[in-house]
Amino acid sequence: MPARNLNHVSIVAKNLEESVRFYEDVFGLERIPTPNFGHPVQWLRVGDLQLHIFERPEDARRYAHFALTVDDLVSVYEKARARGCLDGDTFTHYLVQLPNGNVQLYVRDPAGNLIEVNYPSIETLPPELQAECVRLEDRHPQNDWNRQATLFLEPVSTPS
């Protein structure tokens, strides 16, 4: 039940628009649909991975994280719960359903680093775990652009 791959890295910006323009201009990254998390955030495509940039004035380092994709969220959740490392304080909750049905689980490693665990669909989780999820849409209004956001991008084909 190893993690399948690195999904994204999330970094802090002092000025979101300035940072996004930097990554667009210097590296050619492109903006992609992003959910409304109640604070300034923009997701950018890096091939079939993502860079998430967010602006938080208070203790921004506590929000920086990397994300892993897993095939078995139930097992990861149970192990994290047994270790007492679920993080329900940093974002809206330790288990979050995005508007498109993707699921995010937040945990802290022994050194305090924040790890986001990504899973493609709430529909394939057991009902008791679905019941523990909070819907981002119930906490922050989502428009059509926000609802298109996905943690799982299709690979970009390279020119031959």
N, C-alpha and C positions, 0 to 999 in steps of 0.2 A: 504494500500500500504506500509506495513512495510518492512524493509530490511529482506531478507530471511535468511541470515546467514553471519557469519564472513568468508571471503574468504582467506585472508592471512594477515600476518604482515610483514613489510619490515624494515630491520635494517641495520645499517651502519657497515662497516668493515674497519679497518685500512689496512689490507692485506686480500684480498678476498680469496685466496687459503688457507691461514692459518685458517681463520674463517670457511670456508666450511668444511675443514678437521676436525675441532673441533666438529662441529655438526654431521658429519658422524661418527666419532670415539666415541664420548661420548653418543649421543642419537640415533645412528643408522639411521639417516635421509639419504635419497637417492637423488642424483642429478636427476633432470628431465629436459627435453628440456626447453630452455630459449631463448626468443627473443634477438636479438642484439639491445640494446638501445643506443649504441654509447659510453658506459662506462662499466666497469666490473660489471657484475651482474650474479648471479646464483640462480635459484629457486631450492628448496628442498621440497620433499614430507614429510608431517607430517600427516599420515593417509590419509584422503581425503581432508585435508587442505594443505596450503603451507607456508613455510618461505622463503622470498625473501631477499637475502643478496646482498648489493651493496657497491661499493667502490667509494667514491667521495671525492676528496681532499678539495674542497671548501665548506664551510658552510654545512657540511654533515647533520646536524640536520634538515635543512629545507626540506630534501628529505625523512626522515623517515616518515612512514605512516602506516595506517591499511586500509584494504579494505573490503567493504561490497558488497554482492551480492543483487541485486534488481530484481524484476519481472517487474517493470514499470520505465524504464530509462527516458522516456519522461517526466513523472510527476516530477521526481527528478531533471532533467535538468531544467525544467521550474521554479520550486521553487528556485533552486540555482541561476539561472540567475536573477530572480526577486529580490533576496537578494543581488546580486552583489558579490557572493562568488565563482564564477568560477575561477579556478587557471590555467591560460594559460602560466605562466612564469616558473614554476618549471621544468616540463618535456617538451616534444616537443610541447604540445598544451593542452588545457583543455579537448578535446575529441579526443581519439586516437583509431584507429582500429589496432589490432594486426594482424600478418600475417594469422592466422587461422580464422579471422572474429570476435573474441571476441572484446568487446568495453570497454574502460576505460574512466571514467569521473573523473576529478580532481576538488575538491572543498576544501575550507578552512572553518573550523568552527570559531565561534566568537573569540576563543583564539588563532587562527592561526594554529591549527593542520591540517595537510594535510590528507584528506580522499580520497581514490580511490574508485569509485563506479563501480562495475563490472556487465557486461551484456553479455549474451552468444553469441548473433549474430547480426551483423550490418544489416543483411538481413531483420529482422523483425522491424526495425526502420522506421519511416516515411522518405520519400525522402529528405525533408528539413533538417532533423537531420543527415542523412547519408552524405549530402553535407558538413556539418560542421566538420565532422571527418577528421583528417589527418591520412594517412596510414603510420604506422611505417616503412613499407617496402620502402616507397618513401624517407624516411629520412636516413635510415641506411640499408645497404645490409643484407639480411637474407639468411642463407644457409638452407639445408634440416633439420638439427637439430633444428634450430631456428623456422622453420615453423611448427614443431610438437608441439610447446609449447601451452598449454591451461591453462586457469585460473580455469577450472572446471575438477577436477580429479574424477575418479570413486572411490567409497568407497572401502577400503581394507577389504577383508573378514578376520574375526578372526578365528583362529583354534578352533575346538570344543573339 
